């Protein structure tokens, strides 16, 4: 059977373009000229459909799939144990007893894991960078020097940080769809779904402090109820200097091999009763239902690896037209705008230590997906994903056409999706507006936050109390905003990105104030922006706070920044309304296509696209061959720090203490059997954004690493998984412990953990 399937996969690969060399462009015209009569073409199509049906009946490979932990017992546990897992399904996910899922934490855009009975929580350095940056100053530069709390009292609170634990997950599809009747329009169906979901969520939490969310899966063909417990007192405990935590910087980002101590440590606190509570000195460390023991055994090729976390978004079931939209609109716009934005920010950050601290987190947030978009477009093209998608759609269409019932039910699915992308002008404008004017310069968003105060000021006597609350909120915002704001830099961003927007989109989509720039300033955006920043209350903290001390609607009426922000968000609403016209059609088309695909392939075990709910992926540690003649080993060592070092370079500078420790080979119990200290490793686990900080576990459920990145050759992974190329990059937990213990001397943190030799 194995060899039969290998032969089938070989032919299918060529007939459906399911695999293509990134270095060889096949001559499509030669294929067209092959002498085939009509009958042979029909037979080829029949063969494609037949073979596809056989192959798709085979369950997904262990390395591909973001599986719901609640369904592991039903779908995966047998295969996981064959792959090497030594645990039961109950060990992984349990409602009644502590299990692995209870040590996995959602912290917003990243994942973290509990590593001690006293609330210690581990995640990536880049996931903590915003907090590290906010606590940093020229006098206490934690980005440059690192931070290590020697006592509980020294741990730093972070008001915006959360720690969310999954309590339970349940399939509620039947309950959600119980009021959906035959003959309903899709809008009516969605309304019934919304109302049922709200009832289920309310019933789930009752009088408890839990939170509940009914989340659609498989394009609203399935629905799961997730119940969470959220803690809001999360304190920073330790972080290595950026020279270790972000070693390699943007150059090494999304690349292998890596040498990066990408980790930070928090502690989760709760009230004395063990329940969530706002920050208080009276709070106590959380005692988690489960925390991960830490293994010093290390990894080697072929070892079982498993990752649990909260992947953000994937689009594995998107059509060829949707992939083209991602490439031509979403990614190209992001690349175009952020390239200019990063140039300006880079110049400012190079000017002083203060500037570097102020904009470190902003730069990291912008540059990460700038490079991601470049890599994704490159790999989607190299791996011919659009062609592969088209071939899959052809198979689906032929399956639909073969049955009148299927044609009536699914016949319009692809057409509805494709029609949603016929005119991209509105979408393109919205993308550029968001990147250039809303996420570009910061001042417009800051000014728009004053809109509520402006509305209240229309009736100052009647709204006196509400005005006081709005002013207090804006003053609080101002404390954080102006600490990390440079008006001169933002002015440069505004001028350049406003001009870019004007050059890239139709005048139909210009905000109203653009007409003033064209008429009064003759299209000179720099001149207009200079005037705007020169007089606005929002471009200077002193002027803004003076305004808040005596707020006046008249002042805002004359403020150029405030008026421009209103025009920008008015245009965003207008564009949103235009693009919304296609949304229902697109959602209905996706719903039908997904239902059809699952009906067409009844033997296939499907997994839902990522949507920030907890998932599990399992596979093995292993090397790979990115291109002819090149083999990447599965692990790296600290020697790479010395080999890559560029003294004084902001990406590749190595601290003196680090060099001394490496040269002394002072690795202690954290060295491998050859006496080397391994830094990072790769595995074929299936992750995406949101998995940053996820625990990487061995067959015994012990922590062996922290996931932090994917590899360049598989940047198409969010759209199409590439089993031969796709790798997860993780920092070796032994390297983490070595940095904490030997480099930082924070041995008291090691003492809290359970170490398995």
LUMGU-97867 format. One line per 4 residues: number of its first residue (from 1); for each residue x, y, z of C-alpha. Coordinates in nm, 2 decimals. Layout:
NUM	X:Y:Z | ...
//
This chain:
1	0.00:0.00:0.00 | 0.29:0.24:0.09 | 0.45:0.20:-0.25 | 0.12:0.23:-0.43
5	0.05:0.56:-0.25 | 0.40:0.68:-0.34 | 0.34:0.62:-0.71 | 0.00:0.79:-0.68
9	0.15:1.09:-0.51 | 0.43:1.11:-0.77 | 0.18:1.13:-1.06 | -0.06:1.36:-0.87
13	0.23:1.59:-0.80 | 0.30:1.64:-1.16 | -0.06:1.64:-1.29 | -0.19:1.88:-1.03
17	0.13:2.08:-0.97 | 0.11:1.98:-0.60 | 0.49:2.03:-0.58 | 0.71:2.25:-0.79
21	1.08:2.32:-0.77 | 1.14:2.69:-0.67 | 1.43:2.70:-0.92 | 1.28:2.55:-1.23
25	1.02:2.72:-1.45 | 0.83:2.46:-1.64 | 0.75:2.54:-2.00 | 0.37:2.55:-2.01
29	0.36:2.60:-2.39 | 0.54:2.26:-2.44 | 0.27:2.10:-2.22 | 0.00:2.26:-2.43
33	0.16:2.12:-2.75 | 0.16:1.76:-2.63 | -0.05:1.55:-2.87 | -0.35:1.44:-2.68
37	-0.70:1.37:-2.82 | -1.02:1.47:-2.64 | -1.07:1.12:-2.51 | -0.72:1.11:-2.35
41	-0.78:1.45:-2.19 | -1.10:1.32:-2.04 | -0.93:1.01:-1.91 | -0.66:1.23:-1.76
45	-0.92:1.43:-1.57 | -1.08:1.11:-1.46 | -0.75:0.99:-1.34 | -0.68:1.31:-1.15
49	-1.02:1.29:-0.97 | -0.98:0.93:-0.89 | -0.63:0.96:-0.76 | -0.71:1.27:-0.56
53	-1.00:1.09:-0.39 | -0.77:0.81:-0.29 | -0.50:1.03:-0.16 | -0.74:1.27:0.02
57	-0.89:0.97:0.20 | -0.56:0.93:0.38 | -0.53:1.12:0.71 | -0.31:1.43:0.72
61	0.06:1.37:0.80 | 0.17:1.42:1.16 | 0.36:1.73:1.08 | 0.07:1.91:0.92
65	-0.23:2.03:1.12 | -0.33:2.27:1.39 | -0.56:2.04:1.59 | -0.81:2.12:1.86
69	-0.69:1.96:2.19 | -1.05:1.87:2.28 | -1.06:1.64:1.98 | -0.73:1.48:2.02
73	-0.88:1.17:2.18 | -1.12:1.12:1.88 | -0.89:1.22:1.59 | -0.52:1.20:1.67
77	-0.41:1.02:1.98 | -0.33:0.69:1.81 | -0.11:0.85:1.54 | 0.06:1.07:1.81
81	0.15:0.76:2.01 | 0.28:0.59:1.70 | 0.49:0.90:1.63 | 0.64:0.87:1.98
85	0.41:1.03:2.24 | 0.41:0.85:2.58 | 0.11:1.03:2.72 | -0.27:0.97:2.70
89	-0.53:1.20:2.56 | -0.64:1.27:2.92 | -0.29:1.39:3.00 | -0.31:1.64:2.71
93	-0.66:1.77:2.76 | -0.88:1.73:3.06 | -1.16:1.92:3.22 | -1.17:1.75:3.55
97	-0.79:1.71:3.62 | -0.48:1.92:3.56 | -0.35:1.85:3.21 | -0.10:2.00:2.96
101	-0.35:2.25:2.83 | -0.37:2.41:3.17 | 0.00:2.52:3.15 | -0.05:2.69:2.81
105	-0.14:3.06:2.83 | -0.27:3.31:2.58 | -0.11:3.65:2.64 | -0.27:3.85:2.36
109	-0.08:3.82:2.03 | 0.15:3.55:2.17 | 0.16:3.23:2.37 | 0.33:3.15:2.70
113	0.37:2.86:2.94 | 0.37:2.81:3.32 | 0.70:2.67:3.44 | 0.68:2.67:3.82
117	0.42:2.62:4.10 | 0.47:2.98:4.19 | 0.33:3.14:3.88 | 0.65:3.18:3.67
121	0.55:3.21:3.30 | 0.79:3.19:3.00 | 0.74:3.34:2.66 | 0.95:3.50:2.38
125	1.16:3.82:2.42 | 0.99:3.97:2.12 | 0.65:3.90:2.29 | 0.77:4.10:2.59
129	0.95:4.37:2.40 | 0.67:4.63:2.44 | 0.67:4.58:2.82 | 1.05:4.59:2.84
133	1.06:4.90:2.63 | 0.79:5.08:2.84 | 0.99:5.01:3.16 | 1.32:5.13:3.00
137	1.47:5.47:3.02 | 1.82:5.62:2.95 | 1.90:5.56:3.32 | 1.75:5.21:3.32
141	1.79:5.07:2.97 | 1.65:4.72:3.01 | 1.65:4.67:2.63 | 2.03:4.71:2.62
145	2.12:4.57:2.96 | 1.85:4.32:3.03 | 1.64:4.30:3.35 | 1.64:4.05:3.63
149	1.42:4.09:3.94 | 1.61:3.96:4.24 | 1.31:3.97:4.47 | 0.93:3.95:4.42
153	0.91:4.32:4.51 | 1.13:4.41:4.22 | 0.90:4.25:3.96 | 0.75:4.51:3.73
157	0.37:4.53:3.67 | 0.23:4.56:3.32 | -0.13:4.69:3.31 | -0.20:4.59:2.95
161	-0.07:4.23:2.99 | -0.31:3.94:3.04 | -0.27:3.57:3.10 | -0.57:3.37:2.97
165	-0.62:3.00:3.05 | -0.85:2.77:2.86 | -1.09:2.60:3.10 | -1.29:2.40:2.84
169	-1.38:2.36:2.48 | -1.70:2.21:2.35 | -1.86:2.14:2.01 | -2.18:2.34:2.01
173	-2.26:2.32:1.64 | -2.60:2.16:1.68 | -2.71:2.42:1.94 | -2.58:2.71:1.74
177	-2.77:2.59:1.42 | -3.09:2.48:1.59 | -3.28:2.78:1.48 | -3.14:2.78:1.12
181	-3.42:2.67:0.89 | -3.42:2.55:0.54 | -3.49:2.83:0.29 | -3.32:3.10:0.51
185	-3.10:3.35:0.33 | -2.74:3.35:0.44 | -2.79:3.68:0.63 | -3.08:3.53:0.82
189	-2.87:3.22:0.90 | -2.59:3.44:1.03 | -2.84:3.64:1.25 | -2.97:3.32:1.39
193	-2.62:3.20:1.46 | -2.53:3.53:1.64 | -2.83:3.51:1.86 | -2.78:3.15:1.95
197	-2.41:3.21:2.02 | -2.49:3.49:2.26 | -2.73:3.27:2.45 | -2.48:2.99:2.48
201	-2.21:3.22:2.60 | -2.43:3.37:2.87 | -2.54:3.02:2.99 | -2.18:2.90:2.99
205	-2.05:3.16:3.24 | -2.36:3.20:3.46 | -2.26:3.39:3.77 | -1.89:3.29:3.75
209	-1.59:3.51:3.66 | -1.52:3.31:3.35 | -1.54:3.43:2.99 | -1.70:3.24:2.71
213	-1.68:3.27:2.33 | -1.86:3.07:2.06 | -1.61:3.06:1.77 | -1.69:2.96:1.42
217	-1.47:2.70:1.25 | -1.45:2.56:0.90 | -1.60:2.88:0.76 | -1.90:2.87:1.00
221	-1.98:2.51:0.93 | -1.88:2.41:1.28 | -1.89:2.60:1.61 | -1.70:2.56:1.94
225	-1.76:2.71:2.28 | -1.44:2.81:2.45 | -1.44:2.91:2.82 | -1.15:3.10:2.97
229	-1.02:3.24:3.29 | -0.82:3.56:3.26 | -0.56:3.70:3.50 | -0.46:4.07:3.47
233	-0.18:4.11:3.72 | 0.12:3.99:3.52 | 0.47:4.12:3.62 | 0.80:4.11:3.44
237	1.06:3.90:3.61 | 1.35:3.87:3.37 | 1.47:3.94:3.02 | 1.81:3.90:2.86
241	1.96:4.21:2.69 | 1.84:4.27:2.33 | 2.18:4.17:2.20 | 2.09:3.81:2.31
245	1.71:3.82:2.30 | 1.71:3.96:1.95 | 2.05:3.85:1.82 | 2.06:3.87:1.44
249	1.78:4.13:1.44 | 1.59:4.18:1.11 | 1.87:4.02:0.91 | 1.82:3.68:1.07
253	1.44:3.72:1.12 | 1.26:3.42:0.95 | 1.59:3.26:0.88 | 1.77:2.94:0.97
257	2.03:2.88:1.12 | 1.96:3.10:1.42 | 2.13:3.18:1.75 | 1.89:3.37:1.96
261	1.80:3.37:2.33 | 1.44:3.47:2.24 | 1.28:3.44:2.58 | 1.15:3.65:2.87
265	1.00:3.55:3.21 | 0.68:3.69:3.38 | 0.50:3.59:3.70 | 0.12:3.57:3.71
269	-0.05:3.70:4.03 | -0.40:3.65:4.16 | -0.60:3.75:4.46 | -0.55:3.57:4.80
273	-0.86:3.36:4.70 | -0.68:3.23:4.39 | -0.91:3.42:4.15 | -0.82:3.69:3.90
277	-0.77:4.04:4.05 | -0.64:4.37:3.93 | -0.29:4.46:4.03 | -0.24:4.49:4.41
281	0.05:4.45:4.65 | -0.17:4.21:4.84 | -0.19:3.97:4.54 | -0.01:3.64:4.56
285	0.16:3.42:4.29 | -0.08:3.20:4.10 | -0.06:2.83:4.16 | -0.14:2.69:3.82
289	-0.34:2.37:3.76 | -0.04:2.24:3.57 | 0.32:2.36:3.50 | 0.58:2.21:3.27
293	0.88:2.02:3.41 | 1.19:2.12:3.21 | 1.40:1.85:3.04 | 1.78:1.87:3.01
297	1.79:1.57:2.78 | 1.81:1.78:2.46 | 1.70:1.70:2.11 | 1.82:1.51:1.81
301	1.70:1.42:1.46 | 1.38:1.22:1.47 | 1.28:1.30:1.83 | 0.91:1.35:1.89
305	0.81:1.72:1.93 | 0.47:1.87:2.02 | 0.36:2.23:2.04 | 0.06:2.37:2.21
309	-0.04:2.74:2.16 | -0.26:3.00:2.01 | -0.19:3.04:1.64 | -0.34:3.36:1.50
313	-0.46:3.32:1.14 | -0.41:3.08:0.86 | -0.58:3.07:0.52 | -0.52:2.71:0.40
317	-0.87:2.68:0.24 | -0.85:3.00:0.03 | -0.90:2.99:-0.34 | -0.65:3.09:-0.61
321	-0.82:3.43:-0.65 | -0.79:3.49:-0.28 | -0.42:3.40:-0.28 | -0.37:3.64:-0.57
325	-0.54:3.91:-0.36 | -0.31:3.84:-0.06 | 0.00:3.87:-0.29 | -0.11:4.17:-0.51
329	-0.30:4.38:-0.25 | -0.23:4.29:0.11 | 0.14:4.20:0.08 | 0.24:4.45:-0.19
333	0.07:4.74:0.00 | 0.24:4.64:0.33 | 0.58:4.61:0.16 | 0.54:4.94:-0.02
337	0.44:5.15:0.28 | 0.65:4.99:0.55 | 0.97:5.02:0.34 | 0.93:5.40:0.36
341	0.82:5.40:0.72 | 1.11:5.19:0.84 | 1.37:5.41:0.66 | 1.25:5.71:0.86
345	1.23:5.52:1.19 | 1.58:5.37:1.13 | 1.72:5.72:1.09 | 1.57:5.85:1.41
349	1.67:5.54:1.61 | 2.03:5.58:1.51 | 2.04:5.93:1.64 | 2.05:5.86:2.02
353	2.00:5.60:2.30 | 1.67:5.77:2.39 | 1.55:5.74:2.03 | 1.64:5.38:2.01
357	1.45:5.30:2.33 | 1.15:5.51:2.22 | 1.10:5.34:1.88 | 1.24:4.99:1.95
361	0.90:4.82:1.99 | 0.74:5.02:1.71 | 1.02:4.92:1.47 | 1.00:4.56:1.57
365	0.62:4.55:1.51 | 0.65:4.71:1.17 | 0.95:4.52:1.04 | 0.84:4.17:1.13
369	0.55:4.15:0.89 | 0.73:4.37:0.63 | 0.98:4.10:0.58 | 0.72:3.83:0.62
373	0.52:3.98:0.33 | 0.83:3.98:0.11 | 0.90:3.62:0.19 | 0.55:3.50:0.16
377	0.51:3.65:-0.19 | 0.84:3.50:-0.30 | 0.75:3.15:-0.18 | 0.39:3.16:-0.30
381	0.54:3.23:-0.64 | 0.82:2.98:-0.62 | 0.60:2.70:-0.50 | 0.33:2.78:-0.76
385	0.06:2.79:-0.50 | -0.19:2.97:-0.72 | -0.16:2.70:-0.99 | -0.20:2.43:-0.73
389	-0.51:2.60:-0.60 | -0.65:2.63:-0.95 | -0.60:2.26:-1.00 | -0.78:2.18:-0.68
393	-1.07:2.41:-0.78 | -1.09:2.23:-1.11 | -1.13:1.90:-0.93 | -1.40:2.05:-0.70
397	-1.59:2.19:-1.00 | -1.59:1.86:-1.18 | -1.71:1.69:-0.87 | -1.99:1.94:-0.83
401	-2.09:1.92:-1.20 | -2.12:1.54:-1.18 | -2.44:1.56:-0.96 | -2.75:1.78:-1.00
405	-2.79:1.78:-0.63 | -2.44:1.90:-0.57 | -2.46:2.15:-0.85 | -2.77:2.30:-0.69
409	-2.61:2.31:-0.34 | -2.25:2.41:-0.42 | -2.25:2.53:-0.78 | -2.22:2.90:-0.70
413	-1.95:2.87:-0.43 | -1.65:2.95:-0.64 | -1.83:3.20:-0.84 | -1.94:3.39:-0.53
417	-1.59:3.40:-0.40 | -1.44:3.50:-0.73 | -1.70:3.78:-0.79 | -1.60:3.93:-0.45
421	-1.26:4.01:-0.60 | -1.35:4.14:-0.94 | -1.30:4.50:-0.84 | -1.01:4.56:-0.60
425	-1.00:4.94:-0.61 | -1.19:4.98:-0.28 | -0.99:4.71:-0.11 | -0.66:4.86:-0.24
429	-0.75:5.20:-0.11 | -0.85:5.07:0.23 | -0.52:4.88:0.26 | -0.32:5.19:0.17
433	-0.53:5.41:0.40 | -0.48:5.17:0.69 | -0.10:5.13:0.64 | -0.02:5.49:0.53
437	-0.25:5.71:0.74 | -0.38:5.51:1.03 | -0.09:5.28:1.11 | 0.18:5.51:0.96
441	0.21:5.84:1.15 | 0.08:5.81:1.51 | -0.07:6.16:1.55 | -0.39:6.09:1.36
445	-0.49:5.80:1.58 | -0.40:6.00:1.89 | -0.62:6.29:1.77 | -0.91:6.07:1.69
449	-0.91:5.95:2.05 | -1.03:6.30:2.14 | -1.34:6.26:1.92 | -1.55:6.14:2.22
453	-1.45:6.45:2.42 | -1.53:6.67:2.12 | -1.88:6.53:2.11 | -1.94:6.58:2.48
457	-1.82:6.94:2.46 | -2.12:7.02:2.25 | -2.32:7.03:2.58 | -2.06:7.11:2.84
461	-2.30:7.18:3.13 | -2.50:6.87:3.07 | -2.20:6.64:3.02 | -1.97:6.79:3.29
465	-1.91:6.46:3.47 | -1.85:6.26:3.14 | -1.62:6.54:3.02 | -1.41:6.49:3.33
469	-1.39:6.12:3.27 | -1.29:6.17:2.91 | -1.02:6.42:3.00 | -0.88:6.19:3.27
473	-0.87:5.91:3.01 | -0.69:6.13:2.76 | -0.44:6.24:3.02 | -0.36:5.88:3.10
477	-0.32:5.81:2.73 | -0.09:6.11:2.69 | 0.15:5.98:2.96 | 0.23:5.67:2.76
481	0.20:5.82:2.42 | 0.44:6.12:2.45 | 0.70:5.92:2.64 | 0.77:5.73:2.32
485	0.68:5.99:2.06 | 0.90:6.22:1.85 | 0.70:6.48:1.67 | 0.98:6.56:1.41
489	0.99:6.19:1.31 | 0.61:6.16:1.30 | 0.60:6.48:1.08 | 0.84:6.31:0.83
493	0.62:6.00:0.83 | 0.31:6.20:0.78 | 0.45:6.40:0.48 | 0.60:6.10:0.31
497	0.31:5.85:0.36 | 0.04:6.10:0.27 | 0.22:6.17:-0.06 | 0.26:5.79:-0.11
501	-0.12:5.74:-0.05 | -0.20:6.02:-0.30 | 0.03:5.85:-0.56 | -0.10:5.50:-0.51
505	-0.48:5.54:-0.50 | -0.75:5.71:-0.71 | -0.85:6.07:-0.61 | -1.19:5.92:-0.55
509	-1.05:5.79:-0.22 | -0.87:6.10:-0.10 | -0.97:6.22:0.25 | -1.14:6.57:0.23
513	-0.84:6.76:0.35 | -0.63:6.64:0.05 | -0.82:6.90:-0.16 | -0.68:7.18:0.06
517	-0.33:7.04:0.01 | -0.38:7.04:-0.37 | -0.54:7.38:-0.40 | -0.39:7.59:-0.12
521	-0.05:7.42:-0.10 | -0.02:7.31:-0.46 | 0.02:6.94:-0.37 | 0.32:7.01:-0.14
525	0.25:6.76:0.14 | 0.57:6.85:0.33 | 0.46:7.22:0.35 | 0.11:7.13:0.46
529	0.23:6.88:0.73 | 0.49:7.14:0.86 | 0.20:7.38:0.92 | -0.02:7.11:1.07
533	0.24:7.00:1.32 | 0.35:7.35:1.40 | 0.01:7.46:1.54 | -0.17:7.14:1.65
537	-0.22:7.07:2.02 | -0.16:6.70:1.95 | 0.20:6.74:1.83 | 0.33:6.85:2.17
541	0.27:6.71:2.51 | 0.27:7.05:2.68 | 0.02:7.20:2.44 | -0.20:6.89:2.47
545	-0.21:6.89:2.85 | -0.27:7.26:2.85 | -0.57:7.20:2.62 | -0.70:6.92:2.85
549	-0.69:7.15:3.15 | -0.94:7.37:2.98 | -1.09:7.17:2.69 | -1.27:7.37:2.42
553	-1.46:7.26:2.12 | -1.35:7.58:1.94 | -0.99:7.48:1.97 | -1.05:7.14:1.82
557	-1.26:7.29:1.54 | -0.95:7.48:1.43 | -0.70:7.21:1.49 | -0.56:7.08:1.15
561	-0.46:6.74:1.29 | -0.79:6.68:1.46 | -0.98:6.77:1.14 | -0.75:6.56:0.92
565	-0.80:6.26:1.15 | -1.18:6.30:1.12 | -1.15:6.30:0.74 | -0.92:5.99:0.75
569	-1.16:5.79:0.96 | -1.46:5.91:0.76 | -1.29:5.77:0.45 | -1.22:5.45:0.64
573	-1.58:5.41:0.72 | -1.69:5.48:0.37 | -1.45:5.23:0.23 | -1.55:4.98:0.49
577	-1.91:5.02:0.38 | -1.82:4.96:0.02 | -1.61:4.65:0.09 | -1.88:4.53:0.32
581	-2.11:4.49:0.02 | -1.90:4.19:-0.09 | -1.84:4.05:0.26 | -2.17:3.85:0.29
585	-2.13:3.71:-0.06 | -1.77:3.61:0.02 | -1.86:3.46:0.36 | -2.14:3.26:0.20
589	-1.92:3.14:-0.08 | -1.65:3.03:0.16 | -1.91:2.85:0.38 | -2.04:2.66:0.08
593	-1.70:2.57:-0.06 | -1.58:2.44:0.28 | -1.89:2.23:0.32 | -1.84:2.10:-0.03
597	-1.48:2.01:0.02 | -1.56:1.81:0.34 | -1.84:1.63:0.16 | -1.62:1.56:-0.14
601	-1.35:1.41:0.08 | -1.54:1.21:0.35 | -1.23:1.01:0.44 | -1.00:1.31:0.51
605	-0.94:1.43:0.86 | -0.98:1.81:0.84 | -0.83:2.06:1.08 | -0.97:2.41:1.10
609	-0.78:2.72:1.00 | -0.61:2.90:1.29 | -0.82:3.16:1.46 | -0.64:3.24:1.79
613	-0.79:2.94:1.97 | -0.57:2.67:2.14 | -0.42:2.42:1.89 | -0.18:2.13:1.91
617	0.07:2.03:1.64 | 0.29:1.72:1.66 | 0.58:1.59:1.45 | 0.96:1.55:1.49
621	1.28:1.74:1.52 | 1.47:1.73:1.19 | 1.70:1.88:0.94 | 1.60:1.98:0.58
625	1.74:2.06:0.24 | 1.64:2.42:0.13 | 1.79:2.39:-0.21 | 2.03:2.17:-0.42
629	2.35:2.09:-0.24 | 2.25:2.25:0.09 | 2.15:2.07:0.41 | 2.05:2.25:0.73
633	2.12:2.06:1.05 | 1.86:2.04:1.32 | 2.05:2.23:1.59 | 2.29:2.52:1.64
637	2.54:2.60:1.92 | 2.66:2.92:2.09 | 2.97:2.91:1.86 | 2.74:3.08:1.61
641	2.75:3.40:1.83 | 3.12:3.42:1.78 | 3.11:3.34:1.41 | 2.84:3.60:1.34
645	2.97:3.87:1.57 | 3.01:4.22:1.42 | 3.14:4.44:1.71 | 2.93:4.75:1.75
649	2.66:4.64:1.51 | 2.31:4.67:1.65 | 2.21:4.33:1.52 | 2.53:4.12:1.57
653	2.71:4.27:1.86 | 2.79:4.01:2.13 | 2.83:4.12:2.50 | 3.17:4.08:2.65
657	3.04:3.85:2.93 | 2.88:3.63:2.67 | 3.20:3.59:2.48 | 3.40:3.52:2.79
661	3.16:3.24:2.90 | 3.15:3.08:2.56 | 3.53:3.08:2.53 | 3.56:2.94:2.88
665	3.32:2.66:2.77 | 3.14:2.73:3.10 | 2.82:2.55:3.01 | 2.76:2.34:3.33
669	2.48:2.09:3.32 | 2.32:2.26:3.02 | 2.58:2.12:2.77 | 2.50:1.83:2.54
673	2.68:1.49:2.55 | 2.96:1.64:2.34 | 3.01:1.93:2.59 | 2.85:2.19:2.35
677	2.58:2.43:2.44 | 2.30:2.42:2.18 | 2.10:2.73:2.12 | 1.82:2.66:1.88
681	1.66:2.37:1.69 | 1.41:2.31:1.42 | 1.11:2.07:1.39 | 0.84:2.01:1.13
685	0.56:2.13:1.36 | 0.28:2.34:1.21 | 0.27:2.69:1.36 | 0.21:3.05:1.26
689	0.19:3.40:1.41 | 0.04:3.38:1.76 | 0.25:3.07:1.84 | 0.54:3.28:1.94
693	0.63:3.18:2.29 | 0.46:2.84:2.26 | 0.60:2.55:2.46 | 0.78:2.28:2.26
697	0.74:1.95:2.44 | 0.89:1.61:2.42 | 0.71:1.27:2.43 | 0.68:1.29:2.81
701	0.52:1.64:2.80 | 0.84:1.80:2.93 | 0.95:2.14:2.81 | 1.24:2.12:2.56
705	1.21:2.46:2.39 | 1.02:2.78:2.30 | 0.89:2.83:1.95 | 0.97:3.17:1.81
709	0.99:3.17:1.43 | 0.93:2.99:1.09 | 1.18:2.95:0.81 | 1.22:3.15:0.49
713	1.17:2.87:0.25 | 0.82:2.80:0.38 | 0.68:3.15:0.42 | 0.38:3.03:0.21
717	0.29:2.82:0.51 | -0.01:3.02:0.62 | -0.17:2.95:0.28 | -0.02:2.61:0.18
721	0.18:2.38:0.42 | 0.50:2.25:0.27 | 0.60:1.93:0.45 | 0.94:1.90:0.29
725	1.04:2.26:0.37 | 0.83:2.39:0.66 | 1.01:2.42:0.99 | 0.95:2.57:1.33
729	1.25:2.74:1.49 | 1.27:2.71:1.87 | 1.52:2.82:2.13 | 1.66:2.53:2.32
733	1.54:2.53:2.68 | 1.89:2.44:2.80 | 2.02:2.76:2.65 | 1.74:2.96:2.82
737	1.84:2.81:3.16 | 2.20:2.87:3.09 | 2.14:3.24:3.02 | 1.93:3.27:3.34
741	2.17:3.08:3.55 | 2.52:3.14:3.42 | 2.49:3.46:3.23 | 2.24:3.65:3.45
745	2.31:3.48:3.78 | 1.94:3.46:3.85 | 1.97:3.11:4.00 | 1.68:3.18:4.23
749	1.45:3.14:3.93 | 1.60:2.81:3.84 | 1.54:2.69:4.19 | 1.16:2.74:4.14
753	1.15:2.51:3.84 | 1.12:2.13:3.82 | 1.43:2.01:3.62 | 1.44:1.67:3.47
757	1.79:1.54:3.40
//
